[in-house]
Amino acid sequence: QVQLVESGGGLVQPGGSLRLSCAASGIAIRANAMGWSRQAPGKERELVAQIGTVGTTGYAGFVKGRFTISRDNAKNMVYLQMNNLNPEDTAVYFCVSIREGSIDHWGQGTQVTVSS
């Protein structure tokens, strides 16, 4: 059974930073493309970052230069370092696996709230 469990969310002031973690089980992240998606209230889910099996990364334009996705194959973990957060980044962030260009599995999500 594939499980993706996110942690690290919370309340942060604008300009602050958070590091999200995703613990994967039932799936080897070294053999799968992984990513982070988010959903803000009243909005559709949007993919914000992804990392391929060979380490190539891609980012949505609205987070490029601020967010960094990485993985630790030995720990079977995926991370999202988020810097210079703004209120528009407020959302539930989901760890996802990606198969042939589409999202395959979702975690339960972790809430990120950016507010002063």
MDTraj code that builds the backbone (N, CA, C; nanometers):
import mdtraj as md
import numpy as np

residues = "GLN VAL GLN LEU VAL GLU SER GLY GLY GLY LEU VAL GLN PRO GLY GLY SER LEU ARG LEU SER CYS ALA ALA SER GLY ILE ALA ILE ARG ALA ASN ALA MET GLY TRP SER ARG GLN ALA PRO GLY LYS GLU ARG GLU LEU VAL ALA GLN ILE GLY THR VAL GLY THR THR GLY TYR ALA GLY PHE VAL LYS GLY ARG PHE THR ILE SER ARG ASP ASN ALA LYS ASN MET VAL TYR LEU GLN MET ASN ASN LEU ASN PRO GLU ASP THR ALA VAL TYR PHE CYS VAL SER ILE ARG GLU GLY SER ILE ASP HIS TRP GLY GLN GLY THR GLN VAL THR VAL SER SER".split()
xyz = np.array([
    [0.0843, -0.1180, 0.0000],
    [0.0000, 0.0000, 0.0000],
    [0.0885, 0.1237, 0.0000],
    [0.0677, 0.2085, -0.0971],
    [0.1455, 0.3303, -0.1082],
    [0.0948, 0.4325, -0.0075],
    [0.1869, 0.4892, 0.0686],
    [0.1537, 0.5946, 0.1623],
    [0.2552, 0.7066, 0.1501],
    [0.2059, 0.8272, 0.1438],
    [0.2880, 0.9468, 0.1415],
    [0.2422, 1.0343, 0.2575],
    [0.3308, 1.0582, 0.3516],
    [0.2951, 1.1304, 0.4730],
    [0.3769, 1.2582, 0.4822],
    [0.3073, 1.3704, 0.4760],
    [0.3725, 1.5005, 0.4808],
    [0.3838, 1.5517, 0.6238],
    [0.4844, 1.6333, 0.6467],
    [0.5017, 1.7004, 0.7743],
    [0.5787, 1.8298, 0.7517],
    [0.5782, 1.9157, 0.8514],
    [0.6561, 2.0384, 0.8450],
    [0.5766, 2.1641, 0.8190],
    [0.4474, 2.1508, 0.7944],
    [0.3656, 2.2684, 0.7719],
    [0.3421, 2.3449, 0.9007],
    [0.2853, 2.4628, 0.8871],
    [0.2576, 2.5452, 1.0032],
    [0.2314, 2.6879, 0.9646],
    [0.2328, 2.7744, 1.0647],
    [0.2109, 2.9171, 1.0456],
    [0.3445, 2.9883, 1.0401],
    [0.3621, 3.0699, 0.9378],
    [0.4862, 3.1437, 0.9207],
    [0.4541, 3.2843, 0.8719],
    [0.5365, 3.3796, 0.9095],
    [0.5174, 3.5175, 0.8651],
    [0.5642, 3.5355, 0.7216],
    [0.5085, 3.6338, 0.6517],
    [0.5573, 3.6623, 0.5166],
    [0.7083, 3.6838, 0.5164],
    [0.7736, 3.6260, 0.4170],
    [0.9185, 3.6330, 0.4081],
    [0.9895, 3.5208, 0.4796],
    [0.9153, 3.4420, 0.5546],
    [0.9741, 3.3322, 0.6288],
    [0.9948, 3.2085, 0.5444],
    [1.0439, 3.1046, 0.6096],
    [1.0764, 2.9796, 0.5415],
    [1.0195, 2.8596, 0.6154],
    [0.9918, 2.7561, 0.5409],
    [0.9503, 2.6281, 0.5947],
    [1.0119, 2.5179, 0.5103],
    [1.0335, 2.4041, 0.5728],
    [1.0799, 2.2867, 0.5015],
    [0.9791, 2.1746, 0.5220],
    [0.9188, 2.1311, 0.4137],
    [0.8242, 2.0216, 0.4188],
    [0.8952, 1.8899, 0.3919],
    [0.8498, 1.7855, 0.4587],
    [0.9053, 1.6527, 0.4402],
    [0.7950, 1.5565, 0.3993],
    [0.8314, 1.4589, 0.3198],
    [0.7388, 1.3552, 0.2760],
    [0.8040, 1.2202, 0.2991],
    [0.7449, 1.1409, 0.3866],
    [0.7916, 1.0056, 0.4125],
    [0.7105, 0.9095, 0.3273],
    [0.7779, 0.8370, 0.2412],
    [0.7109, 0.7466, 0.1489],
    [0.7274, 0.6018, 0.1918],
    [0.6217, 0.5255, 0.1768],
    [0.6255, 0.3819, 0.1997],
    [0.5433, 0.3138, 0.0918],
    [0.5802, 0.1911, 0.0599],
    [0.5115, 0.1195, -0.0454],
    [0.5501, 0.1667, -0.1847],
    [0.6440, 0.2577, -0.1911],
    [0.6927, 0.3104, -0.3174],
    [0.8361, 0.3563, -0.2976],
    [0.9214, 0.3255, -0.3921],
    [1.0612, 0.3664, -0.3865],
    [1.0759, 0.4972, -0.4620],
    [1.1052, 0.6040, -0.3895],
    [1.1130, 0.7335, -0.4557],
    [1.2294, 0.7410, -0.5525],
    [1.3303, 0.6571, -0.5343],
    [1.4428, 0.6556, -0.6267],
    [1.4007, 0.6093, -0.7658],
    [1.2910, 0.5342, -0.7739],
    [1.2441, 0.4790, -0.8996],
    [1.1205, 0.5502, -0.9539],
    [1.0812, 0.6579, -0.8900],
    [0.9618, 0.7304, -0.9311],
    [0.9859, 0.8800, -0.9340],
    [0.9234, 0.9447, -1.0280],
    [0.9184, 1.0898, -1.0235],
    [0.8265, 1.1313, -0.9087],
    [0.8650, 1.2332, -0.8368],
    [0.7894, 1.2804, -0.7222],
    [0.7657, 1.4296, -0.7352],
    [0.6724, 1.4794, -0.6568],
    [0.6446, 1.6214, -0.6635],
    [0.5661, 1.6710, -0.5443],
    [0.5395, 1.7995, -0.5483],
    [0.4560, 1.8655, -0.4485],
    [0.3475, 1.9430, -0.5203],
    [0.2254, 1.9229, -0.4750],
    [0.1119, 1.9955, -0.5271],
    [0.0477, 2.0713, -0.4123],
    [-0.0304, 2.1729, -0.4431],
    [-0.0956, 2.2482, -0.3370],
    [-0.2361, 2.2881, -0.3792],
    [-0.3193, 2.3125, -0.2798],
    [-0.4551, 2.3576, -0.3041],
    [-0.4935, 2.4620, -0.2013],
    [-0.5223, 2.5803, -0.2492],
    [-0.5695, 2.6881, -0.1643],
    [-0.7217, 2.6861, -0.1614],
    [-0.7830, 2.7434, -0.0580],
    [-0.9291, 2.7452, -0.0501],
    [-0.9922, 2.8069, -0.1743],
    [-1.0885, 2.7364, -0.2314],
    [-1.1585, 2.7862, -0.3482],
    [-1.0820, 2.7777, -0.4787],
    [-0.9649, 2.7164, -0.4758],
    [-0.8842, 2.7058, -0.5959],
    [-0.8559, 2.5604, -0.6304],
    [-0.8155, 2.5389, -0.7537],
    [-0.7804, 2.4055, -0.7990],
    [-0.6411, 2.3680, -0.7507],
    [-0.6186, 2.2391, -0.7435],
    [-0.4858, 2.1920, -0.7091],
    [-0.3884, 2.2269, -0.8208],
    [-0.2678, 2.2631, -0.7817],
    [-0.1662, 2.2991, -0.8785],
    [-0.0329, 2.2376, -0.8398],
    [0.0351, 2.1837, -0.9381],
    [0.1660, 2.1253, -0.9156],
    [0.2681, 2.2377, -0.9050],
    [0.3441, 2.2390, -0.7965],
    [0.4396, 2.3469, -0.7751],
    [0.5837, 2.3054, -0.7992],
    [0.6140, 2.1774, -0.7848],
    [0.7510, 2.1308, -0.8039],
    [0.7514, 1.9821, -0.8324],
    [0.8499, 1.9375, -0.9084],
    [0.8639, 1.7961, -0.9370],
    [1.0105, 1.7620, -0.9551],
    [1.0435, 1.6358, -0.9274],
    [1.1806, 1.5896, -0.9425],
    [1.1776, 1.4525, -1.0070],
    [1.2591, 1.4342, -1.1098],
    [1.2649, 1.3095, -1.1815],
    [1.3586, 1.2097, -1.1171],
    [1.3606, 1.0899, -1.1716],
    [1.4429, 0.9838, -1.1137],
    [1.5919, 1.0115, -1.1259],
    [1.6318, 1.0909, -1.2223],
    [1.7726, 1.1250, -1.2385],
    [1.8057, 1.2592, -1.1750],
    [1.7107, 1.3166, -1.1019],
    [1.7360, 1.4384, -1.0286],
    [1.7004, 1.5673, -1.0987],
    [1.6474, 1.5592, -1.2187],
    [1.6042, 1.6800, -1.2862],
    [1.4832, 1.7383, -1.2148],
    [1.4766, 1.8688, -1.2088],
    [1.3693, 1.9354, -1.1356],
    [1.2933, 2.0319, -1.2250],
    [1.1704, 2.0571, -1.1861],
    [1.0887, 2.1540, -1.2544],
    [1.0014, 2.2261, -1.1545],
    [0.9724, 2.3525, -1.1813],
    [0.8966, 2.4354, -1.0892],
    [0.7934, 2.5178, -1.1631],
    [0.6821, 2.5409, -1.0963],
    [0.5863, 2.6370, -1.1470],
    [0.6489, 2.7757, -1.1406],
    [0.6108, 2.8604, -1.2335],
    [0.6713, 2.9921, -1.2411],
    [0.6554, 3.0752, -1.1151],
    [0.5466, 3.0557, -1.0434],
    [0.5207, 3.1381, -0.9260],
    [0.6011, 3.0971, -0.8036],
    [0.6762, 2.9861, -0.8117],
    [0.7621, 2.9458, -0.7001],
    [0.9086, 2.9348, -0.7396],
    [0.9371, 2.9429, -0.8666],
    [1.0739, 2.9280, -0.9140],
    [1.1642, 3.0341, -0.8507],
    [1.2767, 2.9883, -0.7993],
    [1.3690, 3.0768, -0.7313],
    [1.3445, 3.0876, -0.5835],
    [1.2291, 3.0408, -0.5367],
    [1.1964, 3.0450, -0.3949],
    [1.1882, 2.9064, -0.3319],
    [1.1413, 2.8086, -0.4084],
    [1.1235, 2.6725, -0.3588],
    [1.2280, 2.5807, -0.4198],
    [1.2688, 2.4807, -0.3428],
    [1.3620, 2.3801, -0.3908],
    [1.3134, 2.2415, -0.3506],
    [1.2957, 2.1547, -0.4480],
    [1.2573, 2.0174, -0.4201],
    [1.3819, 1.9305, -0.4203],
    [1.3865, 1.8346, -0.3303],
    [1.4996, 1.7433, -0.3227],
    [1.4516, 1.6086, -0.2706],
    [1.5372, 1.5106, -0.2778],
    [1.5024, 1.3783, -0.2267],
    [1.6237, 1.3133, -0.1630],
    [1.5969, 1.2191, -0.0747],
    [1.6996, 1.1383, -0.0111],
    [1.6597, 0.9939, -0.0358],
    [1.7225, 0.9313, -0.1324],
    [1.6851, 0.7954, -0.1689],
    [1.7068, 0.6958, -0.0549],
    [1.8133, 0.7148, 0.0224],
    [1.8425, 0.6234, 0.1316],
    [1.7339, 0.6263, 0.2377],
    [1.6764, 0.7440, 0.2613],
    [1.5706, 0.7588, 0.3605],
    [1.4310, 0.7464, 0.3004],
    [1.4249, 0.7371, 0.1676],
    [1.2972, 0.7318, 0.0972],
    [1.2115, 0.8536, 0.1329],
    [1.2753, 0.9701, 0.1292],
    [1.2105, 1.0951, 0.1664],
    [1.2198, 1.1969, 0.0531],
    [1.1211, 1.2818, 0.0465],
    [1.1186, 1.3943, -0.0456],
    [1.0975, 1.5211, 0.0358],
    [1.1619, 1.6289, -0.0044],
    [1.1549, 1.7525, 0.0703],
    [1.1175, 1.8694, -0.0201],
    [1.0628, 1.9709, 0.0417],
    [1.0378, 2.0962, -0.0279],
    [1.0816, 2.2098, 0.0632],
    [1.1903, 2.2742, 0.0266],
    [1.2368, 2.3917, 0.0986],
    [1.1676, 2.5134, 0.0399],
    [1.0976, 2.5870, 0.1234],
    [1.0223, 2.7030, 0.0798],
    [1.0778, 2.8270, 0.1472],
    [1.1278, 2.9189, 0.0671],
    [1.1832, 3.0440, 0.1175],
    [1.1025, 3.1619, 0.0669],
    [1.1162, 3.2740, 0.1357],
    [1.0482, 3.3974, 0.0969],
    [0.9001, 3.3737, 0.0720],
    [0.8361, 3.3116, 0.1674],
    [0.6943, 3.2802, 0.1541],
    [0.6088, 3.4062, 0.1565],
    [0.5014, 3.4027, 0.0812],
    [0.4065, 3.5121, 0.0794],
    [0.2667, 3.4574, 0.1050],
    [0.1707, 3.5443, 0.1374],
    [0.0355, 3.4954, 0.1700],
    [-0.0279, 3.4110, 0.0601],
    [0.0087, 3.4344, -0.0647],
    [-0.0464, 3.3564, -0.1751],
    [0.0004, 3.2112, -0.1732],
    [0.1019, 3.1819, -0.0942],
    [0.1493, 3.0447, -0.0806],
    [0.0665, 2.9646, 0.0192],
    [-0.0245, 3.0295, 0.0879],
    [-0.1099, 2.9601, 0.1839],
    [-0.1929, 2.8544, 0.1133],
    [-0.1795, 2.7310, 0.1574],
    [-0.2482, 2.6195, 0.0933],
    [-0.2185, 2.4920, 0.1705],
    [-0.2905, 2.3874, 0.1356],
    [-0.2549, 2.2538, 0.1803],
    [-0.1580, 2.1971, 0.0778],
    [-0.0443, 2.1520, 0.1243],
    [0.0584, 2.0991, 0.0362],
    [0.0588, 1.9475, 0.0416],
    [0.0560, 1.8873, -0.0762],
    [0.0488, 1.7431, -0.0901],
    [0.1755, 1.6883, -0.1544],
    [0.2271, 1.5815, -0.0993],
    [0.3323, 1.5050, -0.1639],
    [0.2669, 1.4121, -0.2651],
    [0.3229, 1.4048, -0.3845],
    [0.2633, 1.3232, -0.4894],
    [0.3692, 1.2419, -0.5618],
    [0.3268, 1.1286, -0.6140],
    [0.4092, 1.0537, -0.7081],
    [0.3551, 1.0805, -0.8474],
    [0.4423, 1.0736, -0.9439],
    [0.4060, 1.1063, -1.0813],
    [0.4415, 0.9892, -1.1712],
    [0.3469, 0.9472, -1.2504],
    [0.3665, 0.8363, -1.3427],
    [0.3224, 0.8775, -1.4823],
    [0.4154, 0.8720, -1.5750],
    [0.3907, 0.9070, -1.7140],
    [0.3199, 1.0415, -1.7274],
    [0.3704, 1.1372, -1.6540],
    [0.3228, 1.2735, -1.6672],
    [0.1988, 1.3102, -1.5882],
    [0.1401, 1.2146, -1.5174],
    [0.0214, 1.2436, -1.4383],
    [0.0422, 1.2008, -1.2940],
    [-0.0288, 1.2660, -1.2035],
    [-0.0165, 1.2340, -1.0618],
    [-0.0824, 1.1016, -1.0320],
    [-0.0079, 1.0148, -0.9640],
    [-0.0529, 0.8796, -0.9363],
    [-0.1058, 0.8642, -0.7939],
    [-0.0261, 0.9055, -0.6960],
    [-0.0651, 0.8957, -0.5554],
    [-0.0527, 1.0304, -0.4861],
    [-0.1372, 1.0487, -0.3865],
    [-0.1400, 1.1711, -0.3068],
    [-0.1240, 1.1387, -0.1599],
    [-0.0577, 1.2265, -0.0874],
    [-0.0583, 1.2194, 0.0568],
    [-0.1818, 1.2893, 0.1111],
    [-0.1925, 1.2963, 0.2426],
    [-0.3063, 1.3617, 0.3056],
    [-0.2908, 1.5124, 0.3143],
    [-0.1695, 1.5606, 0.3005],
    [-0.1452, 1.7027, 0.2971],
    [-0.1032, 1.7612, 0.4307],
    [-0.0352, 1.8732, 0.4243],
    [0.0027, 1.9488, 0.5423],
    [-0.0270, 2.0963, 0.5170],
    [-0.0862, 2.1613, 0.6153],
    [-0.1291, 2.2993, 0.5993],
    [-0.0130, 2.3956, 0.6150],
    [-0.0010, 2.4863, 0.5201],
    [0.0946, 2.5965, 0.5276],
    [0.0160, 2.7263, 0.5262],
    [0.0331, 2.8060, 0.6292],
    [-0.0356, 2.9339, 0.6390],
    [0.0675, 3.0445, 0.6527],
    [0.0630, 3.1394, 0.5611],
    [0.1558, 3.2519, 0.5616],
    [0.0757, 3.3767, 0.5957],
    [0.0995, 3.4290, 0.7131],
    [0.0218, 3.5429, 0.7605],
    [0.0991, 3.6172, 0.8682],
    [0.0770, 3.7472, 0.8739],
    [0.1355, 3.8285, 0.9787],
    [0.0386, 3.8477, 1.0938],
])
top = md.Topology()
chain = top.add_chain()
for i, resn in enumerate(residues, 1):
    res = top.add_residue(resn, chain, resSeq=i)
    for name in ("N", "CA", "C"):
        top.add_atom(name, md.element.get_by_symbol(name[0]), res)
traj = md.Trajectory(xyz[None], top)
